[in-house]
Amino acid sequence: MSDSAQRDSSLRAADTDRIQTAQLLTDAAAQGQLDLAEFESRLTQAYAAQTFGELDRLSADLPSIANIRRGACKPAPSTVLLAILSGFQRRGRWNVPQKLTTFTFWGGGVVDLRYADFTSPTVNIHAYSIMGGQTILLPPEVNVEVGGMGVMGGFEHNITEHGAPGAPCVRISGFAFWGNVGIKRKKRRAGRVDEVA
């Protein structure tokens, strides 16, 4: 993304431009420049923005980040989280990869996307639980598609609310065998965005 002075504000923005603006807003919230309500409102507007002008207006009053522009937005590397007779937690601020695989065997895990930075407009989570359990926590604005199944276990499919237009889509697939994959929408807690929930 180039400096706003060098680009036409009427040009249409791409998914990567919206993701970069979302990351800039997260930086501002982490520095205490935006409270939680204002951050969530601007984040929803960033994902719905169609032009560079709309995106630039969302950070124009944030002097410490308004002039920061990043290079091309690239998805974080694919990641595998394992819990074999143990556990894993991915919480707080972290870069969500385009592909994430989670596996629990006689263990448990938590993947919390509420404070994370999305690096791709689509995130594919492959979740597997065998005699174990895991929970995936989603922020209110993301869209979600669930396609997993449970065999003598549970794979939640009851996420009915839609996210914000243009927000990242999280696709969750996999299976649970004598285990559970829980999927929940959960609001962010008041306080700084970079705090671990």
C-alpha positions in Angstrom: 0.0 0.0 0.0 1.5 3.4 -0.9 1.1 6.7 0.9 -2.3 8.2 0.7 -0.9 11.3 -0.9 0.3 9.2 -3.8 -2.8 7.3 -4.5 -6.3 8.2 -5.8 -8.7 7.9 -2.9 -11.5 6.9 -5.3 -9.6 3.7 -6.4 -11.1 0.4 -5.1 -9.3 -1.2 -2.3 -8.4 -4.9 -2.2 -8.7 -7.5 0.6 -5.1 -7.0 1.5 -5.6 -3.2 1.9 -8.5 -3.9 4.2 -6.4 -6.3 6.2 -3.5 -3.9 6.5 -5.9 -1.2 7.8 -7.3 -3.6 10.3 -3.8 -4.3 11.5 -3.0 -0.5 11.8 -6.2 -0.1 13.9 -5.2 -2.9 16.1 -1.8 -1.2 16.6 -3.6 2.0 17.6 -5.9 0.2 20.0 -2.9 -1.6 21.6 -1.3 1.8 22.1 -4.4 3.1 23.9 -5.4 5.5 21.1 -8.8 3.7 20.6 -11.1 2.3 23.2 -12.7 -1.1 22.6 -16.0 0.2 21.2 -14.3 2.6 18.8 -11.8 0.0 17.7 -14.6 -2.6 16.9 -16.6 0.1 15.0 -13.7 1.1 12.9 -12.7 -2.5 12.3 -16.1 -3.3 11.0 -16.0 -0.2 8.7 -12.5 -1.2 7.5 -13.7 -4.7 6.4 -16.7 -3.1 4.6 -14.6 -0.3 2.9 -14.6 -0.2 -0.9 -12.1 2.5 -1.6 -8.7 3.8 -0.4 -10.4 7.0 0.7 -12.7 5.1 3.1 -9.7 3.2 4.5 -7.6 6.4 4.9 -10.4 8.2 6.8 -10.4 5.4 9.5 -6.8 6.1 10.5 -6.4 9.8 9.6 -6.8 11.0 13.2 -4.3 8.5 14.5 -1.0 10.4 14.0 1.4 7.7 15.2 0.1 5.2 12.7 -1.5 7.3 9.9 1.8 7.6 7.9 2.8 3.9 8.4 2.3 1.9 5.3 3.3 -1.7 5.0 4.5 -3.7 2.0 2.4 -6.4 0.3 0.3 -8.3 2.8 1.4 -11.9 2.8 -0.4 -14.7 4.8 1.5 -16.0 7.8 3.0 -19.5 7.3 0.8 -22.5 7.8 0.8 -23.6 11.5 0.1 -26.9 13.3 -0.9 -26.9 17.0 -0.6 -30.2 18.8 -1.8 -31.4 22.2 -0.9 -35.0 22.8 -1.4 -35.8 26.5 -1.0 -32.0 27.0 -2.5 -28.7 25.9 -2.0 -25.7 23.7 -3.3 -22.1 23.8 -3.0 -19.5 21.1 -4.3 -16.3 22.7 -3.7 -12.5 22.7 -2.3 -10.8 19.6 -0.8 -13.2 17.0 -0.8 -13.5 13.2 -3.4 -15.9 12.0 -2.2 -18.0 9.1 -4.2 -18.8 6.0 -4.1 -22.5 7.1 -4.1 -23.7 10.7 -4.3 -27.3 11.7 -5.1 -28.2 15.3 -5.0 -31.7 16.8 -5.8 -32.9 20.4 -5.3 -36.5 21.6 -6.1 -36.9 25.3 -5.4 -33.2 25.6 -7.0 -29.8 25.1 -6.5 -26.6 23.3 -7.8 -23.0 22.8 -7.5 -20.9 19.6 -8.6 -17.4 20.4 -9.0 -15.2 17.3 -10.6 -12.2 19.1 -7.3 -10.2 19.5 -5.4 -11.7 16.5 -4.2 -10.1 13.3 -5.7 -11.7 10.2 -3.2 -12.0 7.4 -5.5 -13.4 4.7 -9.2 -12.8 3.8 -9.8 -16.5 4.2 -8.6 -18.7 7.1 -8.9 -22.5 6.9 -8.8 -24.2 10.3 -8.6 -28.0 10.2 -9.5 -29.1 13.8 -9.2 -32.7 15.0 -9.9 -34.0 18.5 -9.5 -37.7 19.5 -10.5 -38.3 23.1 -9.7 -34.6 23.7 -11.2 -31.2 23.3 -10.6 -27.8 21.9 -12.3 -24.5 21.6 -12.2 -21.9 18.8 -13.2 -18.4 19.9 -14.3 -16.0 17.1 -14.7 -12.2 17.3 -18.2 -10.8 16.3 -17.2 -9.4 13.0 -15.7 -12.4 11.2 -17.7 -14.7 9.0 -17.6 -18.4 9.6 -18.4 -21.6 7.7 -18.4 -24.9 9.7 -18.1 -28.3 8.0 -16.7 -30.7 10.6 -18.4 -33.8 12.1 -18.4 -35.6 15.4 -18.3 -39.4 15.9 -19.3 -40.4 19.4 -18.2 -36.8 20.1 -19.3 -33.2 19.3 -18.4 -30.8 16.5 -20.4 -27.6 17.0 -22.3 -26.2 14.1 -24.5 -23.7 15.9 -22.8 -20.4 14.8 -25.7 -18.7 13.1 -24.8 -15.0 13.3 -23.2 -13.4 10.3 -20.1 -11.3 10.5 -19.5 -7.9 9.0 -19.5 -7.6 5.2 -16.0 -7.9 3.8 -14.6 -9.3 7.1 -12.3 -12.4 6.9 -14.1 -15.7 6.5 -13.0 -18.5 8.9 -13.7 -22.0 7.4 -13.6 -24.7 10.1 -13.5 -28.4 9.1 -12.3 -31.6 10.7 -13.7 -34.2 13.1 -14.1 -35.2 16.7 -13.9 -38.8 17.9 -14.8 -39.3 21.5 -13.9 -35.7 21.8 -15.2 -32.2 21.1 -14.5 -29.2 18.9 -16.3 -26.2 20.4 -16.8 -23.1 18.3 -18.1 -19.9 19.9 -18.5 -16.2 19.1 -17.3 -14.1 22.0 -17.0 -10.4 22.5 -13.6 -8.9 23.3 -13.1 -7.8 26.9 -12.9 -4.1 27.8 -9.3 -3.0 28.1 -6.4 -2.9 25.8 -6.6 -5.0 22.6 -3.2 -6.6 23.1 -4.0 -8.0 26.5 -4.3 -11.8 26.8 -7.9 -12.7 27.5 
